[in-house]
Amino acid sequence: MLRNRNKTPRDESNKKSFAQHSESFKRTYSSVENAFLKGFRFVSNWIERILFNDRYGKLVALCLATLICVIVQSGAEGNIFTNNLKQAVELKDVAVTSNISSNTYEVEGLPDTVNVTVTGDTSDVQYVSQQQSNYRVSANLAELGEGTYEVELEPVNFSDKVNVTVEPNVVVVTVKRKTTSSFTLGYEYTNTNKIDNIYTLSTPELSQNDVLIRASEDRMNEIAYVKALIDVSDQKADFEVSADIVAYSQTGELLDVDIIPSQVTAKVKVTSYHKDVPLEVEFTGNLPDNISIESYELDKKEVTLYGSQEVLDEISKLTVSVPLTNITEDISTKSVTVPLKLPSDTSVKGDSVTLKVDVKFGAAESRTVNDVPIKFTNIPEGMSVKNSANYKTSIKLKGIKSMIEGIKASDLEVVADLSDCTADVCSVQLSVKKKNILILYTLNDKTIEVELE
């Protein structure tokens, strides 16, 4: 419930006092404001007289210029004229050098390259990283003799404005005195896959057959052979070329040694000997009992072999094995393509690497030929076969009727090789010389007992 409240004399007094205080505050504020404005106008007028007065203006400019120079030269951290950002960059594979005579000493344990970390102001570090080829790391070995040492690696040619850390900065090296020995020079043809295989390379004629090698005694003992590497890429005629000389260990590892001279001149003759060799096939695999080969036809009867004259002179024919598999009674013909197995150190051109054989089949018949005489070979010296004419055997023939019906015992040849006989009585194997590869020859006796006298 609200109640009306009458004003008292005390309330009137408080109101009058508050009005007096407010008036006093206004006067005080006005006085302070007038004083500040007077002071500001005084300073402003004083600065205006100095800056726009010829006498004092030059002095002010000089003072400001001096202050700026002091700030720039001080390099105080955080000022607006310099950029003190730091950066670190790793330079990989910086070359390592030493000042020891490489003609006299061999150094083991000294790395070819090391990694270097460069730290400093961004601009300096970036400049250094762009000039890596100008820098190196050095190992001071000039005063060292033979022995093992810890050596500090020192950066060379780097700017003083950056800090350089080498990793590793200390290495253990072994210094050995070199000796010199003479070695017979061999040769090796390289890039032989880049020369046509119809060409044959002769033994090269080298400008010298011996070289000097300079290395420590331990390294010298590792050398197994020294070769001139002769590049034969795309060669088609006689040629002459400079060949680098290298030394190998017994395991084929390339050895780091001084070779004098480091190259020789090689003269090589390129020939293309070839020979036309007839092809002869032999069929392998088992045919059904009532099936035989009636005839066959080759897509080529001879092949041209390439190789050295010595190798080709030893080759009179090339025998090709033709497998016959999965032959059934309802198959009358079959085509078989087989690869040519070339003799060692020979080659062929183009598509001559395969042979296609077309085989025709027919009904098989069998007959046995008795009393086939046995021929003895390689009879031991001073010995003879006792009653040799009495040794005979039987052979079963299987093939097309027209092929086997006229064959007599005298047409067949059975051989007994006595080269392994060391006693008066020995057991030897028999073999049949097949005069018709389309006939299957089966010996009645695979081995016989032979009496010598």
Secondary structure as GFF3:
##gff-version 3
##sequence-region A 1 453
A	DSSP	alpha_helix	9	51	.	.	.	ID=ss1
A	DSSP	alpha_helix	54	74	.	.	.	ID=ss2
A	DSSP	beta_strand	86	98	.	.	.	ID=ss3
A	DSSP	beta_strand	105	108	.	.	.	ID=ss4
A	DSSP	beta_strand	113	121	.	.	.	ID=ss5
A	DSSP	alpha_helix	122	129	.	.	.	ID=ss6
A	DSSP	three_ten_helix	132	134	.	.	.	ID=ss7
A	DSSP	beta_strand	136	139	.	.	.	ID=ss8
A	DSSP	beta_strand	147	156	.	.	.	ID=ss9
A	DSSP	beta_strand	163	167	.	.	.	ID=ss10
A	DSSP	beta_strand	170	190	.	.	.	ID=ss11
A	DSSP	three_ten_helix	192	194	.	.	.	ID=ss12
A	DSSP	beta_strand	200	201	.	.	.	ID=ss13
A	DSSP	beta_strand	205	206	.	.	.	ID=ss14
A	DSSP	beta_strand	210	216	.	.	.	ID=ss15
A	DSSP	alpha_helix	217	222	.	.	.	ID=ss16
A	DSSP	beta_strand	225	231	.	.	.	ID=ss17
A	DSSP	beta_strand	239	248	.	.	.	ID=ss18
A	DSSP	beta_strand	258	260	.	.	.	ID=ss19
A	DSSP	beta_strand	263	268	.	.	.	ID=ss20
A	DSSP	beta_strand	270	271	.	.	.	ID=ss21
A	DSSP	beta_strand	274	284	.	.	.	ID=ss22
A	DSSP	beta_strand	291	298	.	.	.	ID=ss23
A	DSSP	beta_strand	302	307	.	.	.	ID=ss24
A	DSSP	alpha_helix	309	313	.	.	.	ID=ss25
A	DSSP	beta_strand	318	323	.	.	.	ID=ss26
A	DSSP	beta_strand	333	339	.	.	.	ID=ss27
A	DSSP	beta_strand	346	347	.	.	.	ID=ss28
A	DSSP	beta_strand	354	363	.	.	.	ID=ss29
A	DSSP	beta_strand	365	377	.	.	.	ID=ss30
A	DSSP	three_ten_helix	388	390	.	.	.	ID=ss31
A	DSSP	beta_strand	392	399	.	.	.	ID=ss32
A	DSSP	alpha_helix	401	404	.	.	.	ID=ss33
A	DSSP	three_ten_helix	409	411	.	.	.	ID=ss34
A	DSSP	beta_strand	414	417	.	.	.	ID=ss35
A	DSSP	beta_strand	425	432	.	.	.	ID=ss36
A	DSSP	beta_strand	440	443	.	.	.	ID=ss37
A	DSSP	beta_strand	447	451	.	.	.	ID=ss38
###
